[in-house]
Amino acid sequence: MSTATPAERRKENIRRRILEAADNMLAVEGALGLSIRRLAEITDYSPAAIYRYFPSKDFLVEELKEAFFARLVDNLGASIGQSVSFKEMCRGSLRTYIETALEKPNHYLAVFSAPVRSIDMPNDGVTKSETSKQRAFEFLQNLVKEGIARGSFARDVDVDLSARSLWVGLHGLAMMIAHMPHFPNFRDADAFIDASDFIDFYIDRLVSGLEAQS
């Protein structure tokens, strides 16, 4: 049973309603379309009331970024719950990153559109509270470690560099597709390359670079 007081529950409900409205605006219009003034109009709260919960638009966007990566971490975790070979599991997990990014492409673009802050980068040995993005990066690190342990990846690959390379590769493809709806075709009239097939091909190239040579 919750120990929160009625006043605390009301505050949490208001905060959740503001976040949900901001999330919907971000999905439709992107970060540029999100403003405290328009959010106030949609939620029927005054701008001053919203600022009591979120000191600035940047603070609000950071909350939405964290929510995106929390969903990514959940999806990545679910992707490894199947009884398949490591090769299939690895490629399936990396595909999950792309699919999660493209579920709400405006969200994904907003996640990386703001200046880099501590929440935006993996933890490099500095003691900080762990963010969902850091947990997503740790997932990639653990994926590489498991690949090495199983003999699927070369024993001499650097875990951290490999995880970062995977992250950069996945991020690059997700951004291309998010920015260019017809990608990997450059025009609608050129639609002869299936996007899903291209994603599989690209992920296979990323992983093949880490695999042990038979």
C-alpha positions as CSV (number, residue, x, y, z in Angstrom):
1,M,0.0,0.0,0.0
2,S,1.3,3.4,-0.9
3,T,2.3,5.7,2.0
4,A,2.0,8.8,-0.1
5,T,-0.3,11.5,1.2
6,P,-3.3,12.7,-0.9
7,A,-1.3,15.9,-1.6
8,E,1.7,13.9,-2.8
9,R,-0.4,11.7,-5.0
10,R,-2.0,14.8,-6.6
11,K,1.4,16.3,-7.3
12,E,2.6,13.0,-8.8
13,N,-0.5,12.8,-11.0
14,I,0.0,16.4,-12.2
15,R,3.6,15.7,-13.0
16,R,2.7,12.5,-14.9
17,R,0.1,14.4,-16.9
18,I,2.5,17.1,-17.9
19,L,5.1,14.5,-18.9
20,E,2.6,12.5,-21.0
21,A,1.5,15.7,-22.8
22,A,5.1,16.6,-23.5
23,D,5.8,13.1,-24.7
24,N,2.9,13.3,-27.1
25,M,4.0,16.8,-28.4
26,L,7.5,15.5,-28.9
27,A,6.3,12.5,-30.9
28,V,4.3,14.6,-33.3
29,E,6.3,17.8,-33.6
30,G,9.8,17.1,-32.3
31,A,11.9,19.1,-29.8
32,L,11.3,22.4,-31.7
33,G,7.6,22.1,-31.3
34,L,7.7,21.6,-27.6
35,S,7.3,24.7,-25.5
36,I,6.2,25.4,-21.9
37,R,3.6,27.9,-23.2
38,R,2.0,25.4,-25.6
39,L,2.2,22.7,-22.9
40,A,0.3,24.9,-20.6
41,E,-2.4,25.3,-23.2
42,I,-2.8,21.6,-23.7
43,T,-2.7,20.6,-20.0
44,D,-4.8,23.6,-18.8
45,Y,-2.1,24.4,-16.3
46,S,-0.4,27.8,-16.1
47,P,3.2,28.1,-17.2
48,A,4.1,29.0,-13.6
49,A,2.5,25.7,-12.4
50,I,4.5,23.7,-14.9
51,Y,7.7,25.4,-13.9
52,R,7.1,24.2,-10.3
53,Y,7.5,20.7,-11.6
54,F,10.0,21.3,-14.4
55,P,12.4,24.3,-13.9
56,S,13.0,24.6,-17.7
57,K,12.2,23.1,-21.0
58,D,15.7,21.6,-21.0
59,F,15.0,19.9,-17.7
60,L,11.7,18.5,-19.1
61,V,13.4,17.2,-22.3
62,E,16.1,15.5,-20.1
63,E,13.3,13.6,-18.4
64,L,11.9,12.5,-21.7
65,K,15.3,11.4,-22.8
66,E,15.7,9.3,-19.7
67,A,12.3,7.7,-20.3
68,F,13.3,6.8,-23.9
69,F,16.5,5.0,-22.7
70,A,14.5,3.3,-19.9
71,R,12.3,1.9,-22.7
72,L,15.3,0.9,-24.7
73,V,16.9,-0.9,-21.7
74,D,13.6,-2.8,-21.2
75,N,13.4,-3.8,-24.9
76,L,17.0,-4.9,-24.9
77,G,16.5,-7.0,-21.8
78,A,13.4,-8.6,-23.4
79,S,15.4,-9.4,-26.6
80,I,17.7,-11.8,-24.8
81,G,15.0,-13.9,-23.2
82,Q,14.7,-16.4,-26.2
83,S,16.4,-19.8,-26.5
84,V,18.4,-19.0,-29.6
85,S,22.1,-19.2,-30.5
86,F,24.4,-16.3,-29.5
87,K,24.7,-15.3,-33.1
88,E,20.9,-14.9,-33.4
89,M,20.6,-13.3,-30.0
90,C,23.3,-10.8,-30.6
91,R,22.0,-9.7,-34.0
92,G,18.4,-9.6,-32.6
93,S,19.4,-7.4,-29.7
94,L,21.2,-4.9,-32.0
95,R,18.2,-4.8,-34.2
96,T,16.1,-4.1,-31.2
97,Y,18.1,-0.8,-30.7
98,I,17.2,0.3,-34.2
99,E,13.5,-0.7,-33.9
100,T,13.2,1.1,-30.5
101,A,14.8,4.2,-32.0
102,L,12.4,4.2,-34.9
103,E,9.2,3.5,-32.9
104,K,9.2,7.3,-32.3
105,P,11.8,8.9,-34.5
106,N,11.1,12.4,-33.2
107,H,11.9,11.2,-29.8
108,Y,15.1,9.7,-31.0
109,L,16.2,12.8,-32.8
110,A,15.4,14.9,-29.7
111,V,17.5,12.6,-27.5
112,F,20.6,13.6,-29.5
113,S,19.7,17.1,-30.6
114,A,20.6,19.0,-27.4
115,P,24.2,19.8,-26.3
116,V,26.0,16.9,-24.7
117,R,25.5,16.7,-20.9
118,S,26.4,14.2,-18.3
119,I,23.2,12.3,-18.8
120,D,24.0,11.9,-22.5
121,M,27.2,10.0,-22.2
122,P,28.2,6.6,-20.7
123,N,29.9,6.8,-17.3
124,D,33.7,7.1,-17.8
125,G,34.8,6.1,-14.3
126,V,33.3,9.2,-12.6
127,T,31.0,8.4,-9.8
128,K,27.5,9.5,-10.9
129,S,24.0,8.2,-10.4
130,E,23.5,5.6,-13.2
131,T,21.2,6.6,-16.0
132,S,19.3,4.4,-18.4
133,K,21.6,5.4,-21.2
134,Q,24.5,4.1,-19.2
135,R,22.7,0.8,-18.6
136,A,22.1,0.6,-22.4
137,F,25.8,1.0,-22.9
138,E,26.6,-1.6,-20.3
139,F,24.2,-4.0,-22.1
140,L,26.5,-3.6,-25.2
141,Q,29.6,-4.2,-23.1
142,N,28.1,-7.3,-21.6
143,L,27.1,-8.5,-25.0
144,V,30.7,-8.2,-26.2
145,K,31.9,-10.0,-23.0
146,E,29.5,-12.8,-23.5
147,G,30.6,-13.1,-27.2
148,I,34.2,-13.5,-26.1
149,A,33.3,-16.0,-23.3
150,R,31.4,-18.2,-25.8
151,G,34.2,-18.0,-28.4
152,S,32.0,-16.2,-30.9
153,F,34.0,-13.0,-30.7
154,A,37.8,-12.8,-31.0
155,R,39.5,-13.1,-27.6
156,D,41.7,-10.1,-28.2
157,V,38.9,-7.6,-29.0
158,D,38.7,-4.6,-26.6
159,V,35.4,-4.7,-24.8
160,D,34.9,-1.0,-24.3
161,L,36.0,0.0,-27.8
162,S,33.9,-2.7,-29.3
163,A,30.8,-1.6,-27.4
164,R,31.4,2.0,-28.4
165,S,31.8,1.0,-32.0
166,L,28.5,-0.9,-31.9
167,W,26.8,2.1,-30.3
168,V,28.2,4.5,-32.9
169,G,27.2,2.1,-35.8
170,L,23.7,1.6,-34.5
171,H,23.2,5.3,-33.7
172,G,24.4,6.3,-37.2
173,L,22.0,4.0,-39.0
174,A,19.1,5.0,-36.7
175,M,19.8,8.7,-37.3
176,M,20.0,8.2,-41.1
177,I,16.6,6.4,-41.2
178,A,15.0,9.0,-38.8
179,H,16.3,11.9,-40.9
180,M,15.7,10.3,-44.3
181,P,12.4,8.3,-44.4
182,H,13.3,6.6,-47.7
183,F,16.7,5.5,-46.6
184,P,18.5,3.2,-47.6
185,N,16.9,4.5,-50.8
186,F,17.6,8.2,-51.5
187,R,14.3,8.9,-53.3
188,D,10.8,7.3,-53.1
189,A,11.1,6.4,-56.8
190,D,14.3,4.4,-56.0
191,A,12.6,2.0,-53.6
192,F,14.4,-1.2,-54.5
193,I,16.2,-1.8,-51.3
194,D,14.1,-3.1,-48.4
195,A,14.9,-1.2,-45.2
196,S,14.5,-4.2,-43.0
197,D,16.9,-6.2,-45.2
198,F,19.4,-3.4,-45.1
199,I,19.2,-3.2,-41.3
200,D,20.0,-7.0,-41.1
201,F,22.8,-6.6,-43.6
202,Y,24.3,-3.6,-41.7
203,I,24.1,-5.3,-38.3
204,D,25.7,-8.4,-39.8
205,R,28.6,-6.3,-41.0
206,L,29.0,-4.7,-37.5
207,V,29.1,-8.0,-35.7
208,S,31.2,-9.8,-38.3
209,G,34.1,-7.4,-37.5
210,L,34.2,-8.8,-33.9
211,E,33.8,-12.5,-34.7
212,A,36.5,-15.0,-34.2
213,Q,38.0,-16.3,-37.4
214,S,37.5,-20.0,-38.0
